Amino acid sequence: MPSIYQQQLGADFAKLHPRIQERLAFSSHDHRAFVGEGVMECVWHGPFFTRPFLRAGLGRQITFPETGQNVPFRIENYAYLDPLGRETVTWIRRFHFPEHTRCFDATMVRSAARQTIVDYLGTHQHVAVDIAMAVTARGGLRLRAGAQRFREGWVAFRLPNVFAALADVEEWYDEAAACYRIEVVVRNPLIGKLFGYNGSFQSSWREVAPEQIPAYALPLRYEARE
């Protein structure tokens, strides 16, 4: 079964670097997980007044206020069918600072009705973000955040752009260094840069049946509204 990224990119998927294709071409039918371990050379945030905003995301593993250099990093991607029958891919990111391990987690699905990838941020899928995907000149994958929606019980609304955190992400494979590289910048239209990180990691694959996916990699609540 094609992955959600193969479905979304169509013929453009073949333009990705072979190692990026390998990284994104697995689905729930494959019973395998991608694990990357490396170092983020720089983890940063914007001006001092962005810290309360970043701290507010700690409880649901969306943002954190720490910064640092050469921060040990781990990413885990699992593919599974969620309780709503949707093909889902986890993005479980761990940043190991000296005093804390911080989390930046999400789950992605593909909305067939709207022909887009939807990124549910955090542990409760209460923020849904449309993701535009494109292949870069070096065969990497670029992801840009678009429309953002808040869902919590009966409360549901689209976030105005002036309040949105707009991520711009590129992941590519560095042939010379034989590693994956990533660069993330998150901005707000009014404030400017909120936070980001850049670094590299090495990959490994694990055989994982659906029932073996660790609980920490699964959201605590599933949101049907895409």
ABEGO torsion letter per residue (X at the ends): XBBAAAAAAEAAAAABBAAAAAAAABBAAAGBBBBBBBBBABBBBBBAAAAAAAAAAAAAGABBABBEBGBBBBBBBBBBBBAAGBBBBBBBBBBBBAABBBBBBBBBBBBAAAGBBBBBBEAAGABBBBBBBBBBAAGBBBBBBBBBBBBBEABBBBBBAAABBBBBBBBBBBAAAGBBBBBBBBBBAAAEBABEBBEBBBBBBBBBBAAABBAAABBABBBABX
